[in-house]
Amino acid sequence: MFKPSCYSCRKKFEPSALRVSYSKNYCESCGVGLFGEDYFSFPPKPAPTTRRNLVVHGAVVLLVGGFFLFWMSVGGL
Ligand SMILES: [Zn+2]
């Protein structure tokens, strides 16, 4: 399974062990070293959800389906 990495030390962490600042992930030791107490005011990284994968999957299915319909309509002319 995909594990996000810390922007500073590049180690892999569980999403719950990371916090996000300007869409970059920081682990606690790097974040506290860089930002001090401010680190704890950053939002935690949201856990990846299967719903997002389903959205991507649905988009691919729609794209392929649309292309197939297009191909059928062109072939029917
Ligand atoms: Zn780090």
PDB file of the backbone (N, CA, C, O) and the ligand in Angstrom, with CONECT records:
HET     ZN  A 101       1
ATOM      1  N   MET A   1       0.835  -1.194   0.000  1.00  0.00           N
ATOM      2  CA  MET A   1       0.000   0.000   0.000  1.00  0.00           C
ATOM      3  C   MET A   1       0.875   1.250   0.000  1.00  0.00           C
ATOM      4  O   MET A   1       1.965   1.269   0.571  1.00  0.00           O
ATOM      5  N   PHE A   2       0.372   2.283  -0.649  1.00  0.00           N
ATOM      6  CA  PHE A   2       1.125   3.537  -0.776  1.00  0.00           C
ATOM      7  C   PHE A   2       1.291   4.207   0.587  1.00  0.00           C
ATOM      8  O   PHE A   2       0.328   4.398   1.330  1.00  0.00           O
ATOM      9  N   LYS A   3       2.533   4.555   0.888  1.00  0.00           N
ATOM     10  CA  LYS A   3       2.802   5.295   2.120  1.00  0.00           C
ATOM     11  C   LYS A   3       3.417   6.629   1.754  1.00  0.00           C
ATOM     12  O   LYS A   3       4.389   6.672   1.000  1.00  0.00           O
ATOM     13  N   PRO A   4       2.866   7.728   2.274  1.00  0.00           N
ATOM     14  CA  PRO A   4       3.447   9.032   1.966  1.00  0.00           C
ATOM     15  C   PRO A   4       4.785   9.204   2.694  1.00  0.00           C
ATOM     16  O   PRO A   4       5.023   8.587   3.732  1.00  0.00           O
ATOM     17  N   SER A   5       5.634  10.037   2.141  1.00  0.00           N
ATOM     18  CA  SER A   5       6.940  10.279   2.748  1.00  0.00           C
ATOM     19  C   SER A   5       7.025  11.719   3.246  1.00  0.00           C
ATOM     20  O   SER A   5       6.323  12.615   2.777  1.00  0.00           O
ATOM     21  N   CYS A   6       7.903  11.894   4.204  1.00  0.00           N
ATOM     22  CA  CYS A   6       8.139  13.228   4.751  1.00  0.00           C
ATOM     23  C   CYS A   6       8.900  14.054   3.720  1.00  0.00           C
ATOM     24  O   CYS A   6       9.852  13.569   3.107  1.00  0.00           O
ATOM     25  N   TYR A   7       8.478  15.308   3.529  1.00  0.00           N
ATOM     26  CA  TYR A   7       9.125  16.169   2.539  1.00  0.00           C
ATOM     27  C   TYR A   7      10.564  16.480   2.937  1.00  0.00           C
ATOM     28  O   TYR A   7      11.413  16.724   2.079  1.00  0.00           O
ATOM     29  N   SER A   8      10.829  16.471   4.218  1.00  0.00           N
ATOM     30  CA  SER A   8      12.146  16.883   4.700  1.00  0.00           C
ATOM     31  C   SER A   8      13.129  15.715   4.748  1.00  0.00           C
ATOM     32  O   SER A   8      14.219  15.807   4.185  1.00  0.00           O
ATOM     33  N   CYS A   9      12.758  14.613   5.416  1.00  0.00           N
ATOM     34  CA  CYS A   9      13.712  13.509   5.585  1.00  0.00           C
ATOM     35  C   CYS A   9      13.469  12.371   4.604  1.00  0.00           C
ATOM     36  O   CYS A   9      14.267  11.435   4.541  1.00  0.00           O
ATOM     37  N   ARG A  10      12.372  12.433   3.828  1.00  0.00           N
ATOM     38  CA  ARG A  10      12.084  11.455   2.771  1.00  0.00           C
ATOM     39  C   ARG A  10      11.818  10.047   3.284  1.00  0.00           C
ATOM     40  O   ARG A  10      11.783   9.101   2.496  1.00  0.00           O
ATOM     41  N   LYS A  11      11.633   9.894   4.585  1.00  0.00           N
ATOM     42  CA  LYS A  11      11.259   8.581   5.105  1.00  0.00           C
ATOM     43  C   LYS A  11       9.770   8.375   4.922  1.00  0.00           C
ATOM     44  O   LYS A  11       8.996   9.330   4.861  1.00  0.00           O
ATOM     45  N   LYS A  12       9.383   7.119   4.834  1.00  0.00           N
ATOM     46  CA  LYS A  12       7.961   6.794   4.662  1.00  0.00           C
ATOM     47  C   LYS A  12       7.293   6.700   6.027  1.00  0.00           C
ATOM     48  O   LYS A  12       7.849   6.168   6.988  1.00  0.00           O
ATOM     49  N   PHE A  13       6.063   7.244   6.074  1.00  0.00           N
ATOM     50  CA  PHE A  13       5.300   7.222   7.315  1.00  0.00           C
ATOM     51  C   PHE A  13       3.860   6.836   7.015  1.00  0.00           C
ATOM     52  O   PHE A  13       3.380   6.950   5.887  1.00  0.00           O
ATOM     53  N   GLU A  14       3.185   6.373   8.070  1.00  0.00           N
ATOM     54  CA  GLU A  14       1.730   6.261   7.985  1.00  0.00           C
ATOM     55  C   GLU A  14       1.151   7.665   7.834  1.00  0.00           C
ATOM     56  O   GLU A  14       1.696   8.616   8.394  1.00  0.00           O
ATOM     57  N   PRO A  15       0.053   7.811   7.085  1.00  0.00           N
ATOM     58  CA  PRO A  15      -0.528   9.149   6.919  1.00  0.00           C
ATOM     59  C   PRO A  15      -0.826   9.832   8.247  1.00  0.00           C
ATOM     60  O   PRO A  15      -0.694  11.051   8.361  1.00  0.00           O
ATOM     61  N   SER A  16      -1.227   9.057   9.254  1.00  0.00           N
ATOM     62  CA  SER A  16      -1.599   9.654  10.541  1.00  0.00           C
ATOM     63  C   SER A  16      -0.389  10.233  11.266  1.00  0.00           C
ATOM     64  O   SER A  16      -0.555  11.038  12.183  1.00  0.00           O
ATOM     65  N   ALA A  17       0.838   9.837  10.872  1.00  0.00           N
ATOM     66  CA  ALA A  17       2.043  10.352  11.527  1.00  0.00           C
ATOM     67  C   ALA A  17       2.562  11.617  10.849  1.00  0.00           C
ATOM     68  O   ALA A  17       3.587  12.164  11.258  1.00  0.00           O
ATOM     69  N   LEU A  18       1.865  12.081   9.821  1.00  0.00           N
ATOM     70  CA  LEU A  18       2.323  13.251   9.073  1.00  0.00           C
ATOM     71  C   LEU A  18       1.342  14.404   9.223  1.00  0.00           C
ATOM     72  O   LEU A  18       0.144  14.207   9.428  1.00  0.00           O
ATOM     73  N   ARG A  19       1.885  15.613   9.114  1.00  0.00           N
ATOM     74  CA  ARG A  19       1.031  16.801   9.037  1.00  0.00           C
ATOM     75  C   ARG A  19       1.388  17.577   7.778  1.00  0.00           C
ATOM     76  O   ARG A  19       2.504  17.485   7.267  1.00  0.00           O
ATOM     77  N   VAL A  20       0.415  18.347   7.286  1.00  0.00           N
ATOM     78  CA  VAL A  20       0.540  18.982   5.985  1.00  0.00           C
ATOM     79  C   VAL A  20       0.721  20.484   6.157  1.00  0.00           C
ATOM     80  O   VAL A  20      -0.040  21.136   6.873  1.00  0.00           O
ATOM     81  N   SER A  21       1.743  21.025   5.488  1.00  0.00           N
ATOM     82  CA  SER A  21       1.936  22.469   5.429  1.00  0.00           C
ATOM     83  C   SER A  21       2.212  22.845   3.989  1.00  0.00           C
ATOM     84  O   SER A  21       3.174  22.366   3.389  1.00  0.00           O
ATOM     85  N   TYR A  22       1.357  23.715   3.424  1.00  0.00           N
ATOM     86  CA  TYR A  22       1.475  24.101   2.012  1.00  0.00           C
ATOM     87  C   TYR A  22       1.597  22.855   1.121  1.00  0.00           C
ATOM     88  O   TYR A  22       2.457  22.777   0.244  1.00  0.00           O
ATOM     89  N   SER A  23       0.721  21.901   1.372  1.00  0.00           N
ATOM     90  CA  SER A  23       0.614  20.630   0.644  1.00  0.00           C
ATOM     91  C   SER A  23       1.909  19.838   0.623  1.00  0.00           C
ATOM     92  O   SER A  23       2.122  19.027  -0.279  1.00  0.00           O
ATOM     93  N   LYS A  24       2.768  20.058   1.592  1.00  0.00           N
ATOM     94  CA  LYS A  24       3.939  19.193   1.784  1.00  0.00           C
ATOM     95  C   LYS A  24       3.807  18.489   3.125  1.00  0.00           C
ATOM     96  O   LYS A  24       3.355  19.070   4.111  1.00  0.00           O
ATOM     97  N   ASN A  25       4.219  17.205   3.138  1.00  0.00           N
ATOM     98  CA  ASN A  25       4.079  16.404   4.351  1.00  0.00           C
ATOM     99  C   ASN A  25       5.338  16.513   5.201  1.00  0.00           C
ATOM    100  O   ASN A  25       6.457  16.505   4.689  1.00  0.00           O
ATOM    101  N   TYR A  26       5.132  16.615   6.498  1.00  0.00           N
ATOM    102  CA  TYR A  26       6.272  16.626   7.418  1.00  0.00           C
ATOM    103  C   TYR A  26       6.002  15.652   8.555  1.00  0.00           C
ATOM    104  O   TYR A  26       4.900  15.611   9.100  1.00  0.00           O
ATOM    105  N   CYS A  27       7.022  14.863   8.911  1.00  0.00           N
ATOM    106  CA  CYS A  27       6.893  14.016  10.085  1.00  0.00           C
ATOM    107  C   CYS A  27       7.075  14.883  11.325  1.00  0.00           C
ATOM    108  O   CYS A  27       7.449  16.052  11.239  1.00  0.00           O
ATOM    109  N   GLU A  28       6.802  14.284  12.472  1.00  0.00           N
ATOM    110  CA  GLU A  28       6.794  15.095  13.684  1.00  0.00           C
ATOM    111  C   GLU A  28       8.186  15.633  14.002  1.00  0.00           C
ATOM    112  O   GLU A  28       8.326  16.804  14.354  1.00  0.00           O
ATOM    113  N   SER A  29       9.219  14.794  13.883  1.00  0.00           N
ATOM    114  CA  SER A  29      10.545  15.268  14.290  1.00  0.00           C
ATOM    115  C   SER A  29      11.046  16.361  13.355  1.00  0.00           C
ATOM    116  O   SER A  29      11.649  17.331  13.814  1.00  0.00           O
ATOM    117  N   CYS A  30      10.808  16.223  12.050  1.00  0.00           N
ATOM    118  CA  CYS A  30      11.203  17.280  11.107  1.00  0.00           C
ATOM    119  C   CYS A  30      10.348  18.522  11.311  1.00  0.00           C
ATOM    120  O   CYS A  30      10.855  19.643  11.335  1.00  0.00           O
ATOM    121  N   GLY A  31       9.037  18.305  11.457  1.00  0.00           N
ATOM    122  CA  GLY A  31       8.121  19.436  11.576  1.00  0.00           C
ATOM    123  C   GLY A  31       8.418  20.277  12.796  1.00  0.00           C
ATOM    124  O   GLY A  31       8.416  21.506  12.731  1.00  0.00           O
ATOM    125  N   VAL A  32       8.673  19.612  13.912  1.00  0.00           N
ATOM    126  CA  VAL A  32       8.977  20.360  15.138  1.00  0.00           C
ATOM    127  C   VAL A  32      10.326  21.060  14.995  1.00  0.00           C
ATOM    128  O   VAL A  32      10.503  22.182  15.470  1.00  0.00           O
ATOM    129  N   GLY A  33      11.277  20.393  14.336  1.00  0.00           N
ATOM    130  CA  GLY A  33      12.577  21.011  14.118  1.00  0.00           C
ATOM    131  C   GLY A  33      12.485  22.231  13.209  1.00  0.00           C
ATOM    132  O   GLY A  33      13.219  23.201  13.397  1.00  0.00           O
ATOM    133  N   LEU A  34      11.582  22.188  12.216  1.00  0.00           N
ATOM    134  CA  LEU A  34      11.475  23.283  11.250  1.00  0.00           C
ATOM    135  C   LEU A  34      10.557  24.398  11.745  1.00  0.00           C
ATOM    136  O   LEU A  34      10.857  25.581  11.586  1.00  0.00           O
ATOM    137  N   PHE A  35       9.442  24.006  12.343  1.00  0.00           N
ATOM    138  CA  PHE A  35       8.390  24.981  12.649  1.00  0.00           C
ATOM    139  C   PHE A  35       8.146  25.155  14.147  1.00  0.00           C
ATOM    140  O   PHE A  35       7.372  26.025  14.543  1.00  0.00           O
ATOM    141  N   GLY A  36       8.790  24.347  14.983  1.00  0.00           N
ATOM    142  CA  GLY A  36       8.543  24.451  16.413  1.00  0.00           C
ATOM    143  C   GLY A  36       7.123  24.056  16.759  1.00  0.00           C
ATOM    144  O   GLY A  36       6.578  23.115  16.182  1.00  0.00           O
ATOM    145  N   GLU A  37       6.523  24.763  17.690  1.00  0.00           N
ATOM    146  CA  GLU A  37       5.171  24.440  18.153  1.00  0.00           C
ATOM    147  C   GLU A  37       4.134  24.650  17.063  1.00  0.00           C
ATOM    148  O   GLU A  37       3.051  24.069  17.125  1.00  0.00           O
ATOM    149  N   ASP A  38       4.447  25.476  16.055  1.00  0.00           N
ATOM    150  CA  ASP A  38       3.501  25.704  14.957  1.00  0.00           C
ATOM    151  C   ASP A  38       3.138  24.404  14.257  1.00  0.00           C
ATOM    152  O   ASP A  38       2.045  24.267  13.707  1.00  0.00           O
ATOM    153  N   TYR A  39       4.062  23.453  14.281  1.00  0.00           N
ATOM    154  CA  TYR A  39       3.803  22.176  13.616  1.00  0.00           C
ATOM    155  C   TYR A  39       2.493  21.560  14.080  1.00  0.00           C
ATOM    156  O   TYR A  39       1.756  20.980  13.282  1.00  0.00           O
ATOM    157  N   PHE A  40       2.206  21.685  15.366  1.00  0.00           N
ATOM    158  CA  PHE A  40       1.010  21.031  15.917  1.00  0.00           C
ATOM    159  C   PHE A  40      -0.273  21.745  15.518  1.00  0.00           C
ATOM    160  O   PHE A  40      -1.364  21.227  15.757  1.00  0.00           O
ATOM    161  N   SER A  41      -0.162  22.924  14.915  1.00  0.00           N
ATOM    162  CA  SER A  41      -1.368  23.595  14.411  1.00  0.00           C
ATOM    163  C   SER A  41      -1.647  23.241  12.960  1.00  0.00           C
ATOM    164  O   SER A  41      -2.692  23.613  12.426  1.00  0.00           O
ATOM    165  N   PHE A  42      -0.736  22.531  12.315  1.00  0.00           N
ATOM    166  CA  PHE A  42      -0.984  22.111  10.932  1.00  0.00           C
ATOM    167  C   PHE A  42      -2.009  20.991  10.920  1.00  0.00           C
ATOM    168  O   PHE A  42      -2.092  20.216  11.872  1.00  0.00           O
ATOM    169  N   PRO A  43      -2.791  20.900   9.847  1.00  0.00           N
ATOM    170  CA  PRO A  43      -3.759  19.794   9.775  1.00  0.00           C
ATOM    171  C   PRO A  43      -3.045  18.468   9.529  1.00  0.00           C
ATOM    172  O   PRO A  43      -2.083  18.416   8.763  1.00  0.00           O
ATOM    173  N   PRO A  44      -3.506  17.398  10.171  1.00  0.00           N
ATOM    174  CA  PRO A  44      -2.930  16.083   9.891  1.00  0.00           C
ATOM    175  C   PRO A  44      -3.251  15.638   8.477  1.00  0.00           C
ATOM    176  O   PRO A  44      -4.263  16.032   7.896  1.00  0.00           O
ATOM    177  N   LYS A  45      -2.387  14.824   7.947  1.00  0.00           N
ATOM    178  CA  LYS A  45      -2.606  14.327   6.584  1.00  0.00           C
ATOM    179  C   LYS A  45      -3.799  13.388   6.585  1.00  0.00           C
ATOM    180  O   LYS A  45      -3.837  12.448   7.378  1.00  0.00           O
ATOM    181  N   PRO A  46      -4.780  13.620   5.708  1.00  0.00           N
ATOM    182  CA  PRO A  46      -5.923  12.707   5.677  1.00  0.00           C
ATOM    183  C   PRO A  46      -5.518  11.345   5.147  1.00  0.00           C
ATOM    184  O   PRO A  46      -4.707  11.231   4.228  1.00  0.00           O
ATOM    185  N   ALA A  47      -6.093  10.323   5.740  1.00  0.00           N
ATOM    186  CA  ALA A  47      -5.799   8.961   5.300  1.00  0.00           C
ATOM    187  C   ALA A  47      -6.344   8.751   3.895  1.00  0.00           C
ATOM    188  O   ALA A  47      -7.419   9.252   3.564  1.00  0.00           O
ATOM    189  N   PRO A  48      -5.613   8.014   3.069  1.00  0.00           N
ATOM    190  CA  PRO A  48      -6.144   7.741   1.726  1.00  0.00           C
ATOM    191  C   PRO A  48      -7.402   6.897   1.804  1.00  0.00           C
ATOM    192  O   PRO A  48      -7.482   5.958   2.596  1.00  0.00           O
ATOM    193  N   THR A  49      -8.364   7.228   0.996  1.00  0.00           N
ATOM    194  CA  THR A  49      -9.632   6.509   1.031  1.00  0.00           C
ATOM    195  C   THR A  49      -9.816   5.742  -0.262  1.00  0.00           C
ATOM    196  O   THR A  49      -9.298   6.125  -1.311  1.00  0.00           O
ATOM    197  N   THR A  50     -10.558   4.659  -0.171  1.00  0.00           N
ATOM    198  CA  THR A  50     -10.855   3.869  -1.362  1.00  0.00           C
ATOM    199  C   THR A  50     -11.820   4.615  -2.269  1.00  0.00           C
ATOM    200  O   THR A  50     -11.917   4.326  -3.462  1.00  0.00           O
ATOM    201  N   ARG A  51     -12.549   5.596  -1.681  1.00  0.00           N
ATOM    202  CA  ARG A  51     -13.508   6.350  -2.488  1.00  0.00           C
ATOM    203  C   ARG A  51     -12.801   7.100  -3.598  1.00  0.00           C
ATOM    204  O   ARG A  51     -13.307   7.183  -4.717  1.00  0.00           O
ATOM    205  N   ARG A  52     -11.642   7.643  -3.296  1.00  0.00           N
ATOM    206  CA  ARG A  52     -10.889   8.363  -4.309  1.00  0.00           C
ATOM    207  C   ARG A  52     -10.482   7.428  -5.444  1.00  0.00           C
ATOM    208  O   ARG A  52     -10.535   7.795  -6.618  1.00  0.00           O
ATOM    209  N   ASN A  53     -10.074   6.204  -5.071  1.00  0.00           N
ATOM    210  CA  ASN A  53      -9.719   5.225  -6.097  1.00  0.00           C
ATOM    211  C   ASN A  53     -10.931   4.891  -6.957  1.00  0.00           C
ATOM    212  O   ASN A  53     -10.814   4.720  -8.171  1.00  0.00           O
ATOM    213  N   LEU A  54     -12.096   4.801  -6.318  1.00  0.00           N
ATOM    214  CA  LEU A  54     -13.324   4.515  -7.067  1.00  0.00           C
ATOM    215  C   LEU A  54     -13.639   5.643  -8.038  1.00  0.00           C
ATOM    216  O   LEU A  54     -14.083   5.392  -9.159  1.00  0.00           O
ATOM    217  N   VAL A  55     -13.412   6.889  -7.615  1.00  0.00           N
ATOM    218  CA  VAL A  55     -13.654   8.027  -8.501  1.00  0.00           C
ATOM    219  C   VAL A  55     -12.747   7.938  -9.719  1.00  0.00           C
ATOM    220  O   VAL A  55     -13.191   8.149 -10.848  1.00  0.00           O
ATOM    221  N   VAL A  56     -11.476   7.625  -9.490  1.00  0.00           N
ATOM    222  CA  VAL A  56     -10.527   7.486 -10.602  1.00  0.00           C
ATOM    223  C   VAL A  56     -10.950   6.340 -11.500  1.00  0.00           C
ATOM    224  O   VAL A  56     -10.931   6.462 -12.725  1.00  0.00           O
ATOM    225  N   HIS A  57     -11.333   5.227 -10.891  1.00  0.00           N
ATOM    226  CA  HIS A  57     -11.772   4.060 -11.654  1.00  0.00           C
ATOM    227  C   HIS A  57     -13.004   4.412 -12.500  1.00  0.00           C
ATOM    228  O   HIS A  57     -13.080   4.068 -13.679  1.00  0.00           O
ATOM    229  N   GLY A  58     -13.962   5.099 -11.877  1.00  0.00           N
ATOM    230  CA  GLY A  58     -15.168   5.512 -12.594  1.00  0.00           C
ATOM    231  C   GLY A  58     -14.852   6.429 -13.751  1.00  0.00           C
ATOM    232  O   GLY A  58     -15.456   6.309 -14.817  1.00  0.00           O
ATOM    233  N   ALA A  59     -13.906   7.354 -13.560  1.00  0.00           N
ATOM    234  CA  ALA A  59     -13.525   8.272 -14.626  1.00  0.00           C
ATOM    235  C   ALA A  59     -12.913   7.512 -15.793  1.00  0.00           C
ATOM    236  O   ALA A  59     -13.183   7.824 -16.953  1.00  0.00           O
ATOM    237  N   VAL A  60     -12.085   6.512 -15.485  1.00  0.00           N
ATOM    238  CA  VAL A  60     -11.459   5.716 -16.550  1.00  0.00           C
ATOM    239  C   VAL A  60     -12.520   4.943 -17.318  1.00  0.00           C
ATOM    240  O   VAL A  60     -12.482   4.873 -18.546  1.00  0.00           O
ATOM    241  N   VAL A  61     -13.477   4.356 -16.581  1.00  0.00           N
ATOM    242  CA  VAL A  61     -14.551   3.595 -17.229  1.00  0.00           C
ATOM    243  C   VAL A  61     -15.362   4.509 -18.150  1.00  0.00           C
ATOM    244  O   VAL A  61     -15.682   4.138 -19.279  1.00  0.00           O
ATOM    245  N   LEU A  62     -15.690   5.703 -17.660  1.00  0.00           N
ATOM    246  CA  LEU A  62     -16.448   6.658 -18.469  1.00  0.00           C
ATOM    247  C   LEU A  62     -15.678   7.065 -19.720  1.00  0.00           C
ATOM    248  O   LEU A  62     -16.244   7.177 -20.807  1.00  0.00           O
ATOM    249  N   LEU A  63     -14.382   7.284 -19.546  1.00  0.00           N
ATOM    250  CA  LEU A  63     -13.537   7.695 -20.670  1.00  0.00           C
ATOM    251  C   LEU A  63     -13.501   6.599 -21.733  1.00  0.00           C
ATOM    252  O   LEU A  63     -13.671   6.867 -22.923  1.00  0.00           O
ATOM    253  N   VAL A  64     -13.278   5.367 -21.288  1.00  0.00           N
ATOM    254  CA  VAL A  64     -13.218   4.237 -22.220  1.00  0.00           C
ATOM    255  C   VAL A  64     -14.581   4.043 -22.874  1.00  0.00           C
ATOM    256  O   VAL A  64     -14.671   3.814 -24.081  1.00  0.00           O
ATOM    257  N   GLY A  65     -15.659   4.138 -22.062  1.00  0.00           N
ATOM    258  CA  GLY A  65     -17.007   3.996 -22.592  1.00  0.00           C
ATOM    259  C   GLY A  65     -17.325   5.068 -23.624  1.00  0.00           C
ATOM    260  O   GLY A  65     -17.897   4.785 -24.676  1.00  0.00           O
ATOM    261  N   GLY A  66     -16.947   6.299 -23.309  1.00  0.00           N
ATOM    262  CA  GLY A  66     -17.173   7.405 -24.238  1.00  0.00           C
ATOM    263  C   GLY A  66     -16.405   7.226 -25.526  1.00  0.00           C
ATOM    264  O   GLY A  66     -16.918   7.489 -26.613  1.00  0.00           O
ATOM    265  N   PHE A  67     -15.171   6.777 -25.395  1.00  0.00           N
ATOM    266  CA  PHE A  67     -14.352   6.544 -26.586  1.00  0.00           C
ATOM    267  C   PHE A  67     -14.955   5.432 -27.443  1.00  0.00           C
ATOM    268  O   PHE A  67     -14.964   5.513 -28.671  1.00  0.00           O
ATOM    269  N   PHE A  68     -15.463   4.385 -26.767  1.00  0.00           N
ATOM    270  CA  PHE A  68     -16.069   3.266 -27.478  1.00  0.00           C
ATOM    271  C   PHE A  68     -17.315   3.727 -28.241  1.00  0.00           C
ATOM    272  O   PHE A  68     -17.518   3.358 -29.398  1.00  0.00           O
ATOM    273  N   LEU A  69     -18.149   4.543 -27.572  1.00  0.00           N
ATOM    274  CA  LEU A  69     -19.351   5.072 -28.228  1.00  0.00           C
ATOM    275  C   LEU A  69     -18.973   5.944 -29.422  1.00  0.00           C
ATOM    276  O   LEU A  69     -19.592   5.869 -30.484  1.00  0.00           O
ATOM    277  N   PHE A  70     -17.955   6.764 -29.233  1.00  0.00           N
ATOM    278  CA  PHE A  70     -17.471   7.624 -30.316  1.00  0.00           C
ATOM    279  C   PHE A  70     -17.006   6.774 -31.496  1.00  0.00           C
ATOM    280  O   PHE A  70     -17.316   7.056 -32.654  1.00  0.00           O
ATOM    281  N   TRP A  71     -16.262   5.739 -31.170  1.00  0.00           N
ATOM    282  CA  TRP A  71     -15.728   4.851 -32.196  1.00  0.00           C
ATOM    283  C   TRP A  71     -16.866   4.144 -32.941  1.00  0.00           C
ATOM    284  O   TRP A  71     -16.814   3.979 -34.160  1.00  0.00           O
ATOM    285  N   MET A  72     -17.905   3.726 -32.183  1.00  0.00           N
ATOM    286  CA  MET A  72     -19.060   3.075 -32.781  1.00  0.00           C
ATOM    287  C   MET A  72     -19.809   4.037 -33.705  1.00  0.00           C
ATOM    288  O   MET A  72     -20.243   3.655 -34.791  1.00  0.00           O
ATOM    289  N   SER A  73     -19.958   5.309 -33.256  1.00  0.00           N
ATOM    290  CA  SER A  73     -20.717   6.269 -34.067  1.00  0.00           C
ATOM    291  C   SER A  73     -19.937   6.601 -35.341  1.00  0.00           C
ATOM    292  O   SER A  73     -20.532   6.786 -36.403  1.00  0.00           O
ATOM    293  N   VAL A  74     -18.615   6.676 -35.236  1.00  0.00           N
ATOM    294  CA  VAL A  74     -17.811   6.947 -36.433  1.00  0.00           C
ATOM    295  C   VAL A  74     -17.879   5.746 -37.384  1.00  0.00           C
ATOM    296  O   VAL A  74     -18.017   5.903 -38.598  1.00  0.00           O
ATOM    297  N   GLY A  75     -17.780   4.544 -36.803  1.00  0.00           N
ATOM    298  CA  GLY A  75     -17.818   3.332 -37.619  1.00  0.00           C
ATOM    299  C   GLY A  75     -19.161   3.128 -38.292  1.00  0.00           C
ATOM    300  O   GLY A  75     -19.227   2.516 -39.358  1.00  0.00           O
ATOM    301  N   GLY A  76     -20.253   3.635 -37.684  1.00  0.00           N
ATOM    302  CA  GLY A  76     -21.583   3.435 -38.231  1.00  0.00           C
ATOM    303  C   GLY A  76     -21.900   4.347 -39.401  1.00  0.00           C
ATOM    304  O   GLY A  76     -22.866   4.119 -40.128  1.00  0.00           O
ATOM    305  N   LEU A  77     -21.086   5.386 -39.585  1.00  0.00           N
ATOM    306  CA  LEU A  77     -21.363   6.330 -40.681  1.00  0.00           C
ATOM    307  C   LEU A  77     -20.960   5.756 -42.040  1.00  0.00           C
ATOM    308  O   LEU A  77     -21.126   6.419 -43.064  1.00  0.00           O
TER     309      LEU A  77
HETATM  310 ZN    ZN A 101      10.836  13.858   8.442  1.00  0.00          ZN2+
END
